[in-house]
Amino acid sequence: KLLDIGCGEKPYKKVFIDVGSYIGIDFPDYSRSKGVNGEKPDLFFDKNYKKSLLLPFNDNSFDTIVSFQVLEHHSNPELAFQEIARVVKKGGNIIISAPFTWSLHEVPRDYFRFTEYGLRKLFDRNHCTVLKVVKEGSIFSTITVLLMDYLIEIANKNKALYIFALFFYPFILFFSYLCILLDKMFRSQTVFFNYVFLAEKK
């Protein structure tokens, strides 16, 4: 039994093909991704959630909890971890991804960036053992992600800048594919754009 917190259009559901039950929860105005032919959340947070920040589930309800690119939008990450640890079963798995280096997005609901050590503290304080940490990207892909976001920002200002951004877009897109090779050649342990954590509740 798996819970996807902040599931959006559930783009990762197809990854967990072996679970018996996949439940996605999000806000009614959940983020929709262009080009993603996804599904609606199974459940929605009610009006009280924004005040209490408590998940509407009993203790030890799920074998696995996943939450992808959500934690930076939570106003209280400490409480978010407490709630995740509360509703996952003992011995259950938790998979969380969160940005390390990323531009502002979904403003004004963009509150935090995380380091490995800060996330480890949150897991540890909630009686969870970190099993694996994956650092996504490296120096070149991080630069490309930031450049692409900046290009989108200036393209939205006016028509002239939109044409300017459109001209440079193919070059940055080509460079982004080249980064797959460059990141392997010039691996960095301190410059990257995202984390994925796998943990287990004690």
C-alpha positions as CSV (number, residue, x, y, z in Angstrom):
1,K,0.0,0.0,0.0
2,L,1.7,3.2,-1.2
3,L,0.9,6.8,-0.6
4,D,2.1,9.5,-3.0
5,I,2.0,12.9,-1.2
6,G,1.7,15.9,-3.5
7,C,1.1,13.5,-6.4
8,G,0.0,16.0,-9.0
9,E,-1.0,14.0,-12.1
10,K,0.7,10.9,-10.7
11,P,3.5,10.7,-13.3
12,Y,5.5,8.2,-11.2
13,K,2.6,5.7,-10.7
14,K,3.9,3.6,-13.6
15,V,7.3,3.2,-11.8
16,F,5.6,1.4,-8.9
17,I,3.9,-1.3,-10.9
18,D,4.2,-4.0,-8.2
19,V,2.3,-2.2,-5.5
20,G,-1.2,-3.5,-4.6
21,S,-2.6,-0.1,-3.9
22,Y,-1.4,3.3,-5.1
23,I,-3.1,6.4,-3.5
24,G,-2.2,9.9,-4.5
25,I,-3.2,13.0,-2.5
26,D,-2.8,16.6,-3.4
27,F,-4.6,20.0,-3.3
28,P,-7.6,20.6,-5.6
29,D,-5.4,23.2,-7.5
30,Y,-2.6,20.7,-7.9
31,S,0.2,21.4,-10.4
32,R,-0.3,20.1,-13.9
33,S,2.6,19.3,-16.2
34,K,2.4,20.2,-19.9
35,G,2.6,17.2,-22.1
36,V,1.9,14.8,-19.3
37,N,-1.3,12.7,-19.9
38,G,-1.7,12.0,-16.2
39,E,-4.4,11.1,-13.8
40,K,-6.2,13.1,-11.1
41,P,-5.3,12.6,-7.4
42,D,-7.3,10.0,-5.7
43,L,-7.8,12.2,-2.6
44,F,-7.7,16.0,-2.0
45,F,-6.5,17.8,1.2
46,D,-9.5,19.5,2.8
47,K,-9.6,23.1,4.0
48,N,-8.4,22.2,7.5
49,Y,-5.1,20.8,6.2
50,K,-3.6,24.3,5.7
51,K,-4.1,25.0,9.4
52,S,-3.3,21.6,10.9
53,L,-0.8,20.2,8.3
54,L,-1.8,16.8,9.6
55,L,-2.3,14.0,7.0
56,P,-5.8,12.5,7.0
57,F,-4.7,8.9,7.7
58,N,-4.3,6.7,10.8
59,D,-1.0,5.7,12.2
60,N,0.9,3.0,10.4
61,S,-1.4,3.0,7.4
62,F,1.1,2.6,4.5
63,D,4.0,0.3,3.6
64,T,5.6,2.9,1.4
65,I,5.4,6.7,1.2
66,V,6.8,8.7,-1.7
67,S,6.9,12.5,-2.2
68,F,8.6,14.0,-5.2
69,Q,9.6,17.7,-5.4
70,V,7.1,18.6,-2.7
71,L,9.1,19.3,0.4
72,E,10.4,22.7,-0.7
73,H,6.7,23.8,-0.9
74,H,5.8,22.7,2.6
75,S,5.7,25.5,5.1
76,N,6.8,23.2,7.9
77,P,9.2,20.4,6.7
78,E,9.8,19.2,10.3
79,L,6.0,18.6,10.7
80,A,5.9,17.1,7.2
81,F,8.5,14.5,8.3
82,Q,6.7,13.8,11.5
83,E,3.5,13.1,9.7
84,I,5.2,10.9,7.1
85,A,6.8,8.9,9.9
86,R,3.5,8.6,11.7
87,V,1.5,7.1,8.8
88,V,4.2,4.7,7.4
89,K,4.5,1.3,9.0
90,K,7.5,0.2,11.0
91,G,10.0,-1.2,8.5
92,G,8.2,0.7,5.7
93,N,10.0,2.7,3.0
94,I,10.1,6.4,2.4
95,I,11.3,7.9,-0.9
96,I,11.7,11.7,-1.0
97,S,13.2,13.9,-3.6
98,A,14.0,17.6,-3.0
99,P,16.0,20.3,-4.7
100,F,19.4,21.5,-3.7
101,T,20.1,24.1,-6.4
102,W,17.0,25.3,-8.2
103,S,15.4,28.5,-9.3
104,L,12.3,29.9,-7.7
105,H,9.2,28.1,-8.9
106,E,5.5,28.0,-8.0
107,V,5.9,31.2,-6.2
108,P,5.0,32.3,-3.5
109,R,4.8,28.7,-2.3
110,D,8.5,28.0,-2.6
111,Y,10.0,28.0,0.9
112,F,13.2,25.9,1.2
113,R,16.2,24.3,-0.3
114,F,17.9,21.4,1.4
115,T,21.3,19.9,2.0
116,E,22.0,16.2,2.5
117,Y,22.9,16.9,6.2
118,G,19.7,18.8,6.9
119,L,17.6,16.0,5.3
120,R,19.5,13.4,7.3
121,K,18.7,15.3,10.5
122,L,15.0,15.3,9.6
123,F,15.0,11.5,9.0
124,D,17.0,10.8,12.1
125,R,14.8,12.9,14.4
126,N,11.8,10.9,13.1
127,H,13.3,7.5,13.8
128,C,14.1,6.7,10.1
129,T,17.3,5.1,8.8
130,V,18.6,6.6,5.5
131,L,19.5,3.7,3.2
132,K,20.6,5.5,0.1
133,V,21.2,9.0,-1.2
134,V,21.3,9.9,-4.9
135,K,22.7,13.3,-6.0
136,E,21.1,14.1,-9.4
137,G,23.1,16.0,-11.9
138,S,26.5,17.7,-11.6
139,I,28.1,21.1,-12.5
140,F,27.1,21.2,-16.2
141,S,23.5,20.0,-15.9
142,T,23.0,22.4,-12.9
143,I,24.1,25.3,-15.1
144,T,21.8,24.1,-17.9
145,V,18.8,23.8,-15.6
146,L,19.3,27.4,-14.3
147,L,19.9,28.7,-17.8
148,M,16.7,27.1,-19.1
149,D,14.7,28.6,-16.2
150,Y,16.2,32.0,-16.9
151,L,15.3,31.7,-20.6
152,I,11.7,30.9,-19.7
153,E,11.7,33.9,-17.3
154,I,12.8,36.4,-19.9
155,A,10.6,34.9,-22.6
156,N,7.6,35.7,-20.5
157,K,8.4,39.4,-20.3
158,N,7.5,40.6,-23.9
159,K,7.4,39.5,-27.5
160,A,10.9,40.7,-28.4
161,L,12.5,38.8,-25.5
162,Y,10.3,35.8,-26.4
163,I,11.9,35.7,-29.9
164,F,15.3,36.2,-28.4
165,A,14.8,33.2,-26.1
166,L,13.4,31.2,-28.9
167,F,16.6,31.7,-30.9
168,F,18.8,30.5,-28.0
169,Y,16.6,27.6,-26.9
170,P,17.9,25.0,-29.4
171,F,21.5,25.7,-28.3
172,I,20.7,25.2,-24.6
173,L,18.6,22.1,-25.4
174,F,21.6,20.6,-27.3
175,F,23.9,21.5,-24.4
176,S,21.5,19.8,-22.0
177,Y,21.9,16.5,-23.8
178,L,25.6,17.0,-24.0
179,C,25.6,17.4,-20.2
180,I,24.8,13.7,-19.8
181,L,28.3,13.0,-21.0
182,L,29.9,16.1,-19.4
183,D,28.5,15.2,-15.9
184,K,30.0,11.8,-16.1
185,M,33.4,13.2,-17.1
186,F,33.4,16.0,-14.5
187,R,31.5,14.6,-11.6
188,S,31.0,17.0,-8.6
189,Q,30.0,16.0,-5.1
190,T,29.2,19.6,-4.1
191,V,27.5,21.1,-7.2
192,F,24.3,19.3,-8.4
193,F,20.6,20.2,-8.5
194,N,18.5,17.5,-6.7
195,Y,18.4,14.8,-4.1
196,V,16.6,11.5,-3.9
197,F,16.5,9.8,-0.4
198,L,15.5,6.3,0.4
199,A,14.8,5.6,4.1
200,E,13.3,3.0,6.4
201,K,11.2,3.6,9.5
202,K,12.8,1.9,12.5
